[in-house]
Structures are given as structure tokens and as C-alpha cells.
Amino acid sequence: MAANTITIQLVKPVASEGGEITALTFREPTGADIVNRGYPFDIYQGDDTDIDAKNEQKIRINTRALCALASDLANVPRSTIKSLCVADFQNVISVVSGFFGYGAEANSDIEKK
């Protein structure tokens, strides 16, 4: 059984390894990927000592871990992920976060298989 993949069409193609990349296909992460690269975000839970944040959950994107994980999942160098335009990088954040239940599902440039 093949692992699930998600493909995004890039708004701005990027040069990588002697060619031009117009789309990125991400495979589903494994436990080994998470152990090697870490989670792509940190989750904080408010506590009773902070009245303003009591029982409030906050999520912060860990961009270094996300970039490393995204490059592994798409099988491209980290420099490719770093050279994406903001719109494409936002799509990458959505895709990678989606594997963990936090991504946006409404993006028309994202194709699930």
C-alpha cells in the first residue's frame, strides 16, 4: 500500500539541482522523520497562573524543524524550501501541518492522493 502524498503546484517555480521545480509532492511523515527533525510546531497550554491564557492553547510554528521536515518529505534540498516565495512557503506550512491535524484544507493549489 502506497503512502499518502500531497502535491502543491508552485506559484513561482524554483531552481533546484540543475532544473526547475514547478510542483512539490510530499509523502506522509513517519515516526523516524519526527524523531530526526522534530515536530514542525510547539504547542503551549495556558495554566492557572496566567489569568489571560488560562486553558488556552497556543501553537507556534517551528520554522527550522518545518523546513527540515518539508525537505525530507518532498525529497528536495533544504535550500529549495528556503527559496520558495511566501505564498508557496505558506502552502508548505499548510501541507506539513496538515499531516499533524493542523493544516488548512481549503487551498485549491493542494492536491491530495
Residue, then its C-alpha position, 0 to 999 in steps of 0.5 A: m500500500a502506497a503512502n499518502t502524498i500531497t502535491i502543491q503546484l508552485v506559484k513561482p517555480v524554483a531552481s533546484e539541482g540543475g532544473e526547475i521545480t514547478a510542483l512539490t509532492f510530499r509523502e506522509p511523515t513517519g515516526a523516524d522523520i519526527v524523531n530526526r527533525g522534530y515536530p514542525f510546531d510547539i504547542y503551549q497550554g495556558d495554566d492557572t497562573d496566567i489569568d489571560a491564557k488560562n486553558e488556552q492553547k497556543i501553537r507556534i510554528n517551528t520554522r527550522a524543524l518545518c523546513a527540515l521536515a518539508s525537505d525530507l518529505a518532498n525529497v528536495p534540498r533544504s535550500t529549495i524550501k528556503s527559496l520558495c516565495v511566501a505564498d508557496f512557503q505558506n502552502v508548505i506550512s499548510v501541507v506539513s501541518g496538515f499531516f499533524g491535524y493542523g493544516a488548512e484544507a481549503n487551498s485549491d493549489i493542494e492536491k491530495k492522493 
